[in-house]
Amino acid sequence: MTLSEELKKGPINLIFYRGEWCPFCNLQLKAYERIRSDIKSAGAQLIAISPQTPDHSLSQ
């Protein structure tokens, strides 16, 4: 996945997620998850960048 390819699809809300060990990042990610449908209905997509593998990030 590249940002340039995703931008061809429309606007992007890009966030950086340090990892499951970061309580502030977890709060932020959960807040974005609650409004993800609003972001999508506005024509944008949410992309989170993390140094963690998806297996660990999804455990929260």
mmCIF file as gemmi writes it, N, C-alpha and C atoms, coordinates in Angstrom:
data_model
loop_
_atom_site.group_PDB
_atom_site.id
_atom_site.type_symbol
_atom_site.label_atom_id
_atom_site.label_alt_id
_atom_site.label_comp_id
_atom_site.label_asym_id
_atom_site.label_entity_id
_atom_site.label_seq_id
_atom_site.pdbx_PDB_ins_code
_atom_site.Cartn_x
_atom_site.Cartn_y
_atom_site.Cartn_z
_atom_site.occupancy
_atom_site.B_iso_or_equiv
_atom_site.pdbx_formal_charge
_atom_site.auth_seq_id
_atom_site.auth_asym_id
_atom_site.pdbx_PDB_model_num
ATOM 1 N N . MET Axp A 1 ? 0.844 -1.166 0 1 0 ? 1 A 1
ATOM 2 C CA . MET Axp A 1 ? 0 0 0 1 0 ? 1 A 1
ATOM 3 C C . MET Axp A 1 ? 0.894 1.236 0 1 0 ? 1 A 1
ATOM 4 N N . THR Axp A 2 ? 0.544 2.187 -0.844 1 0 ? 2 A 1
ATOM 5 C CA . THR Axp A 2 ? 1.262 3.463 -0.847 1 0 ? 2 A 1
ATOM 6 C C . THR Axp A 2 ? 0.255 4.59 -0.65 1 0 ? 2 A 1
ATOM 7 N N . LEU Axp A 3 ? 0.712 5.655 -0.026 1 0 ? 3 A 1
ATOM 8 C CA . LEU Axp A 3 ? -0.161 6.788 0.21 1 0 ? 3 A 1
ATOM 9 C C . LEU Axp A 3 ? -0.647 7.392 -1.103 1 0 ? 3 A 1
ATOM 10 N N . SER Axp A 4 ? 0.228 7.46 -2.081 1 0 ? 4 A 1
ATOM 11 C CA . SER Axp A 4 ? -0.17 8.037 -3.367 1 0 ? 4 A 1
ATOM 12 C C . SER Axp A 4 ? -1.291 7.229 -4.026 1 0 ? 4 A 1
ATOM 13 N N . GLU Axp A 5 ? -1.255 5.919 -3.909 1 0 ? 5 A 1
ATOM 14 C CA . GLU Axp A 5 ? -2.321 5.078 -4.471 1 0 ? 5 A 1
ATOM 15 C C . GLU Axp A 5 ? -3.625 5.277 -3.702 1 0 ? 5 A 1
ATOM 16 N N . GLU Axp A 6 ? -3.537 5.372 -2.396 1 0 ? 6 A 1
ATOM 17 C CA . GLU Axp A 6 ? -4.74 5.547 -1.591 1 0 ? 6 A 1
ATOM 18 C C . GLU Axp A 6 ? -5.354 6.925 -1.811 1 0 ? 6 A 1
ATOM 19 N N . LEU Axp A 7 ? -4.527 7.936 -2.027 1 0 ? 7 A 1
ATOM 20 C CA . LEU Axp A 7 ? -5.03 9.287 -2.273 1 0 ? 7 A 1
ATOM 21 C C . LEU Axp A 7 ? -5.818 9.383 -3.578 1 0 ? 7 A 1
ATOM 22 N N . LYS Axp A 8 ? -5.548 8.482 -4.51 1 0 ? 8 A 1
ATOM 23 C CA . LYS Axp A 8 ? -6.315 8.455 -5.759 1 0 ? 8 A 1
ATOM 24 C C . LYS Axp A 8 ? -7.78 8.1 -5.493 1 0 ? 8 A 1
ATOM 25 N N . LYS Axp A 9 ? -8.027 7.421 -4.379 1 0 ? 9 A 1
ATOM 26 C CA . LYS Axp A 9 ? -9.385 7.014 -4.015 1 0 ? 9 A 1
ATOM 27 C C . LYS Axp A 9 ? -10.148 8.144 -3.323 1 0 ? 9 A 1
ATOM 28 N N . GLY Axp A 10 ? -9.438 9.149 -2.824 1 0 ? 10 A 1
ATOM 29 C CA . GLY Axp A 10 ? -10.088 10.258 -2.134 1 0 ? 10 A 1
ATOM 30 C C . GLY Axp A 10 ? -9.303 10.695 -0.92 1 0 ? 10 A 1
ATOM 31 N N . PRO Axp A 11 ? -9.908 11.575 -0.108 1 0 ? 11 A 1
ATOM 32 C CA . PRO Axp A 11 ? -9.228 12.112 1.075 1 0 ? 11 A 1
ATOM 33 C C . PRO Axp A 11 ? -8.906 11.022 2.095 1 0 ? 11 A 1
ATOM 34 N N . ILE Axp A 12 ? -7.888 11.311 2.89 1 0 ? 12 A 1
ATOM 35 C CA . ILE Axp A 12 ? -7.425 10.362 3.902 1 0 ? 12 A 1
ATOM 36 C C . ILE Axp A 12 ? -7.246 11.077 5.227 1 0 ? 12 A 1
ATOM 37 N N . ASN Axp A 13 ? -7.7 10.428 6.297 1 0 ? 13 A 1
ATOM 38 C CA . ASN Axp A 13 ? -7.343 10.832 7.654 1 0 ? 13 A 1
ATOM 39 C C . ASN Axp A 13 ? -6.212 9.902 8.069 1 0 ? 13 A 1
ATOM 40 N N . LEU Axp A 14 ? -5.035 10.45 8.192 1 0 ? 14 A 1
ATOM 41 C CA . LEU Axp A 14 ? -3.842 9.664 8.486 1 0 ? 14 A 1
ATOM 42 C C . LEU Axp A 14 ? -3.451 9.862 9.938 1 0 ? 14 A 1
ATOM 43 N N . ILE Axp A 15 ? -3.355 8.758 10.679 1 0 ? 15 A 1
ATOM 44 C CA . ILE Axp A 15 ? -2.934 8.84 12.068 1 0 ? 15 A 1
ATOM 45 C C . ILE Axp A 15 ? -1.758 7.901 12.292 1 0 ? 15 A 1
ATOM 46 N N . PHE Axp A 16 ? -0.975 8.218 13.297 1 0 ? 16 A 1
ATOM 47 C CA . PHE Axp A 16 ? 0.178 7.401 13.668 1 0 ? 16 A 1
ATOM 48 C C . PHE Axp A 16 ? -0.103 6.775 15.025 1 0 ? 16 A 1
ATOM 49 N N . TYR Axp A 17 ? 0.073 5.472 15.096 1 0 ? 17 A 1
ATOM 50 C CA . TYR Axp A 17 ? -0.227 4.675 16.282 1 0 ? 17 A 1
ATOM 51 C C . TYR Axp A 17 ? 1.065 4.028 16.734 1 0 ? 17 A 1
ATOM 52 N N . ARG Axp A 18 ? 1.579 4.446 17.894 1 0 ? 18 A 1
ATOM 53 C CA . ARG Axp A 18 ? 2.888 3.946 18.344 1 0 ? 18 A 1
ATOM 54 C C . ARG Axp A 18 ? 2.852 2.484 18.747 1 0 ? 18 A 1
ATOM 55 N N . GLY Axp A 19 ? 1.746 2.028 19.287 1 0 ? 19 A 1
ATOM 56 C CA . GLY Axp A 19 ? 1.651 0.623 19.647 1 0 ? 19 A 1
ATOM 57 C C . GLY Axp A 19 ? 0.689 0.397 20.793 1 0 ? 19 A 1
ATOM 58 N N . GLU Axp A 20 ? 0.397 -0.881 21.038 1 0 ? 20 A 1
ATOM 59 C CA . GLU Axp A 20 ? -0.573 -1.231 22.071 1 0 ? 20 A 1
ATOM 60 C C . GLU Axp A 20 ? -0.108 -0.841 23.466 1 0 ? 20 A 1
ATOM 61 N N . TRP Axp A 21 ? 1.155 -0.622 23.646 1 0 ? 21 A 1
ATOM 62 C CA . TRP Axp A 21 ? 1.709 -0.229 24.939 1 0 ? 21 A 1
ATOM 63 C C . TRP Axp A 21 ? 1.412 1.235 25.282 1 0 ? 21 A 1
ATOM 64 N N . CYS Axp A 22 ? 0.975 2.045 24.306 1 0 ? 22 A 1
ATOM 65 C CA . CYS Axp A 22 ? 0.749 3.483 24.493 1 0 ? 22 A 1
ATOM 66 C C . CYS Axp A 22 ? -0.72 3.755 24.842 1 0 ? 22 A 1
ATOM 67 N N . PRO Axp A 23 ? -1.019 4.112 26.093 1 0 ? 23 A 1
ATOM 68 C CA . PRO Axp A 23 ? -2.421 4.327 26.461 1 0 ? 23 A 1
ATOM 69 C C . PRO Axp A 23 ? -3.069 5.481 25.703 1 0 ? 23 A 1
ATOM 70 N N . PHE Axp A 24 ? -2.318 6.513 25.399 1 0 ? 24 A 1
ATOM 71 C CA . PHE Axp A 24 ? -2.873 7.646 24.661 1 0 ? 24 A 1
ATOM 72 C C . PHE Axp A 24 ? -3.209 7.259 23.227 1 0 ? 24 A 1
ATOM 73 N N . CYS Axp A 25 ? -2.348 6.459 22.632 1 0 ? 25 A 1
ATOM 74 C CA . CYS Axp A 25 ? -2.609 5.99 21.266 1 0 ? 25 A 1
ATOM 75 C C . CYS Axp A 25 ? -3.851 5.107 21.229 1 0 ? 25 A 1
ATOM 76 N N . ASN Axp A 26 ? -4.02 4.27 22.252 1 0 ? 26 A 1
ATOM 77 C CA . ASN Axp A 26 ? -5.196 3.403 22.308 1 0 ? 26 A 1
ATOM 78 C C . ASN Axp A 26 ? -6.473 4.222 22.43 1 0 ? 26 A 1
ATOM 79 N N . LEU Axp A 27 ? -6.448 5.268 23.251 1 0 ? 27 A 1
ATOM 80 C CA . LEU Axp A 27 ? -7.615 6.142 23.374 1 0 ? 27 A 1
ATOM 81 C C . LEU Axp A 27 ? -7.926 6.818 22.049 1 0 ? 27 A 1
ATOM 82 N N . GLN Axp A 28 ? -6.888 7.297 21.386 1 0 ? 28 A 1
ATOM 83 C CA . GLN Axp A 28 ? -7.072 7.967 20.1 1 0 ? 28 A 1
ATOM 84 C C . GLN Axp A 28 ? -7.638 6.999 19.067 1 0 ? 28 A 1
ATOM 85 N N . LEU Axp A 29 ? -7.077 5.801 18.998 1 0 ? 29 A 1
ATOM 86 C CA . LEU Axp A 29 ? -7.534 4.822 18.015 1 0 ? 29 A 1
ATOM 87 C C . LEU Axp A 29 ? -8.991 4.425 18.264 1 0 ? 29 A 1
ATOM 88 N N . LYS Axp A 30 ? -9.36 4.249 19.522 1 0 ? 30 A 1
ATOM 89 C CA . LYS Axp A 30 ? -10.749 3.898 19.841 1 0 ? 30 A 1
ATOM 90 C C . LYS Axp A 30 ? -11.7 5.035 19.489 1 0 ? 30 A 1
ATOM 91 N N . ALA Axp A 31 ? -11.263 6.277 19.69 1 0 ? 31 A 1
ATOM 92 C CA . ALA Axp A 31 ? -12.092 7.428 19.33 1 0 ? 31 A 1
ATOM 93 C C . ALA Axp A 31 ? -12.299 7.48 17.82 1 0 ? 31 A 1
ATOM 94 N N . TYR Axp A 32 ? -11.252 7.246 17.062 1 0 ? 32 A 1
ATOM 95 C CA . TYR Axp A 32 ? -11.394 7.217 15.606 1 0 ? 32 A 1
ATOM 96 C C . TYR Axp A 32 ? -12.27 6.057 15.159 1 0 ? 32 A 1
ATOM 97 N N . GLU Axp A 33 ? -12.179 4.934 15.845 1 0 ? 33 A 1
ATOM 98 C CA . GLU Axp A 33 ? -13.005 3.781 15.495 1 0 ? 33 A 1
ATOM 99 C C . GLU Axp A 33 ? -14.485 4.114 15.654 1 0 ? 33 A 1
ATOM 100 N N . ARG Axp A 34 ? -14.813 4.897 16.692 1 0 ? 34 A 1
ATOM 101 C CA . ARG Axp A 34 ? -16.21 5.274 16.921 1 0 ? 34 A 1
ATOM 102 C C . ARG Axp A 34 ? -16.76 6.168 15.814 1 0 ? 34 A 1
ATOM 103 N N . ILE Axp A 35 ? -15.909 6.954 15.178 1 0 ? 35 A 1
ATOM 104 C CA . ILE Axp A 35 ? -16.39 7.871 14.133 1 0 ? 35 A 1
ATOM 105 C C . ILE Axp A 35 ? -15.995 7.427 12.727 1 0 ? 35 A 1
ATOM 106 N N . ARG Axp A 36 ? -15.512 6.203 12.618 1 0 ? 36 A 1
ATOM 107 C CA . ARG Axp A 36 ? -15.068 5.706 11.314 1 0 ? 36 A 1
ATOM 108 C C . ARG Axp A 36 ? -16.169 5.745 10.266 1 0 ? 36 A 1
ATOM 109 N N . SER Axp A 37 ? -17.4 5.437 10.66 1 0 ? 37 A 1
ATOM 110 C CA . SER Axp A 37 ? -18.501 5.482 9.687 1 0 ? 37 A 1
ATOM 111 C C . SER Axp A 37 ? -18.767 6.918 9.231 1 0 ? 37 A 1
ATOM 112 N N . ASP Axp A 38 ? -18.593 7.89 10.129 1 0 ? 38 A 1
ATOM 113 C CA . ASP Axp A 38 ? -18.752 9.297 9.738 1 0 ? 38 A 1
ATOM 114 C C . ASP Axp A 38 ? -17.667 9.716 8.753 1 0 ? 38 A 1
ATOM 115 N N . ILE Axp A 39 ? -16.455 9.25 8.995 1 0 ? 39 A 1
ATOM 116 C CA . ILE Axp A 39 ? -15.342 9.554 8.089 1 0 ? 39 A 1
ATOM 117 C C . ILE Axp A 39 ? -15.628 8.97 6.712 1 0 ? 39 A 1
ATOM 118 N N . LYS Axp A 40 ? -16.097 7.726 6.706 1 0 ? 40 A 1
ATOM 119 C CA . LYS Axp A 40 ? -16.399 7.062 5.431 1 0 ? 40 A 1
ATOM 120 C C . LYS Axp A 40 ? -17.549 7.761 4.704 1 0 ? 40 A 1
ATOM 121 N N . SER Axp A 41 ? -18.588 8.146 5.436 1 0 ? 41 A 1
ATOM 122 C CA . SER Axp A 41 ? -19.723 8.81 4.784 1 0 ? 41 A 1
ATOM 123 C C . SER Axp A 41 ? -19.348 10.198 4.258 1 0 ? 41 A 1
ATOM 124 N N . ALA Axp A 42 ? -18.275 10.782 4.802 1 0 ? 42 A 1
ATOM 125 C CA . ALA Axp A 42 ? -17.781 12.066 4.293 1 0 ? 42 A 1
ATOM 126 C C . ALA Axp A 42 ? -16.895 11.877 3.068 1 0 ? 42 A 1
ATOM 127 N N . GLY Axp A 43 ? -16.683 10.617 2.67 1 0 ? 43 A 1
ATOM 128 C CA . GLY Axp A 43 ? -15.909 10.329 1.469 1 0 ? 43 A 1
ATOM 129 C C . GLY Axp A 43 ? -14.424 10.13 1.709 1 0 ? 43 A 1
ATOM 130 N N . ALA Axp A 44 ? -14.041 9.978 2.972 1 0 ? 44 A 1
ATOM 131 C CA . ALA Axp A 44 ? -12.623 9.795 3.3 1 0 ? 44 A 1
ATOM 132 C C . ALA Axp A 44 ? -12.397 8.395 3.861 1 0 ? 44 A 1
ATOM 133 N N . GLN Axp A 45 ? -11.131 8.05 3.973 1 0 ? 45 A 1
ATOM 134 C CA . GLN Axp A 45 ? -10.787 6.794 4.616 1 0 ? 45 A 1
ATOM 135 C C . GLN Axp A 45 ? -9.812 7.067 5.748 1 0 ? 45 A 1
ATOM 136 N N . LEU Axp A 46 ? -9.8 6.172 6.716 1 0 ? 46 A 1
ATOM 137 C CA . LEU Axp A 46 ? -8.926 6.285 7.874 1 0 ? 46 A 1
ATOM 138 C C . LEU Axp A 46 ? -7.78 5.3 7.703 1 0 ? 46 A 1
ATOM 139 N N . ILE Axp A 47 ? -6.573 5.807 7.797 1 0 ? 47 A 1
ATOM 140 C CA . ILE Axp A 47 ? -5.387 4.956 7.709 1 0 ? 47 A 1
ATOM 141 C C . ILE Axp A 47 ? -4.533 5.206 8.948 1 0 ? 47 A 1
ATOM 142 N N . ALA Axp A 48 ? -4.211 4.144 9.661 1 0 ? 48 A 1
ATOM 143 C CA . ALA Axp A 48 ? -3.356 4.232 10.841 1 0 ? 48 A 1
ATOM 144 C C . ALA Axp A 48 ? -2.02 3.568 10.521 1 0 ? 48 A 1
ATOM 145 N N . ILE Axp A 49 ? -0.943 4.269 10.807 1 0 ? 49 A 1
ATOM 146 C CA . ILE Axp A 49 ? 0.405 3.75 10.577 1 0 ? 49 A 1
ATOM 147 C C . ILE Axp A 49 ? 1.016 3.402 11.924 1 0 ? 49 A 1
ATOM 148 N N . SER Axp A 50 ? 1.574 2.192 12.02 1 0 ? 50 A 1
ATOM 149 C CA . SER Axp A 50 ? 2.151 1.722 13.273 1 0 ? 50 A 1
ATOM 150 C C . SER Axp A 50 ? 3.383 0.861 12.988 1 0 ? 50 A 1
ATOM 151 N N . PRO Axp A 51 ? 4.359 0.9 13.904 1 0 ? 51 A 1
ATOM 152 C CA . PRO Axp A 51 ? 5.497 -0.008 13.759 1 0 ? 51 A 1
ATOM 153 C C . PRO Axp A 51 ? 5.137 -1.433 14.187 1 0 ? 51 A 1
ATOM 154 N N . GLN Axp A 52 ? 3.961 -1.613 14.796 1 0 ? 52 A 1
ATOM 155 C CA . GLN Axp A 52 ? 3.524 -2.926 15.243 1 0 ? 52 A 1
ATOM 156 C C . GLN Axp A 52 ? 2.895 -3.712 14.109 1 0 ? 52 A 1
ATOM 157 N N . THR Axp A 53 ? 2.969 -5.004 14.224 1 0 ? 53 A 1
ATOM 158 C CA . THR Axp A 53 ? 2.268 -5.845 13.248 1 0 ? 53 A 1
ATOM 159 C C . THR Axp A 53 ? 0.773 -5.816 13.559 1 0 ? 53 A 1
ATOM 160 N N . PRO Axp A 54 ? -0.073 -6.026 12.567 1 0 ? 54 A 1
ATOM 161 C CA . PRO Axp A 54 ? -1.53 -5.998 12.804 1 0 ? 54 A 1
ATOM 162 C C . PRO Axp A 54 ? -1.992 -6.974 13.888 1 0 ? 54 A 1
ATOM 163 N N . ASP Axp A 55 ? -1.354 -8.126 14.01 1 0 ? 55 A 1
ATOM 164 C CA . ASP Axp A 55 ? -1.761 -9.098 15.014 1 0 ? 55 A 1
ATOM 165 C C . ASP Axp A 55 ? -1.745 -8.494 16.412 1 0 ? 55 A 1
ATOM 166 N N . HIS Axp A 56 ? -0.725 -7.715 16.723 1 0 ? 56 A 1
ATOM 167 C CA . HIS Axp A 56 ? -0.633 -7.117 18.055 1 0 ? 56 A 1
ATOM 168 C C . HIS Axp A 56 ? -1.533 -5.89 18.172 1 0 ? 56 A 1
ATOM 169 N N . SER Axp A 57 ? -1.67 -5.121 17.143 1 0 ? 57 A 1
ATOM 170 C CA . SER Axp A 57 ? -2.481 -3.909 17.192 1 0 ? 57 A 1
ATOM 171 C C . SER Axp A 57 ? -3.961 -4.24 17.374 1 0 ? 57 A 1
ATOM 172 N N . LEU Axp A 58 ? -4.417 -5.336 16.828 1 0 ? 58 A 1
ATOM 173 C CA . LEU Axp A 58 ? -5.826 -5.695 16.91 1 0 ? 58 A 1
ATOM 174 C C . LEU Axp A 58 ? -6.211 -6.278 18.252 1 0 ? 58 A 1
ATOM 175 N N . SER Axp A 59 ? -5.231 -6.541 19.126 1 0 ? 59 A 1
ATOM 176 C CA . SER Axp A 59 ? -5.539 -7.164 20.414 1 0 ? 59 A 1
ATOM 177 C C . SER Axp A 59 ? -6.14 -6.194 21.405 1 0 ? 59 A 1
ATOM 178 N N . GLN Axp A 60 ? -6.123 -4.905 21.105 1 0 ? 60 A 1
ATOM 179 C CA . GLN Axp A 60 ? -6.638 -3.889 22.042 1 0 ? 60 A 1
ATOM 180 C C . GLN Axp A 60 ? -8.094 -3.69 21.887 1 0 ? 60 A 1
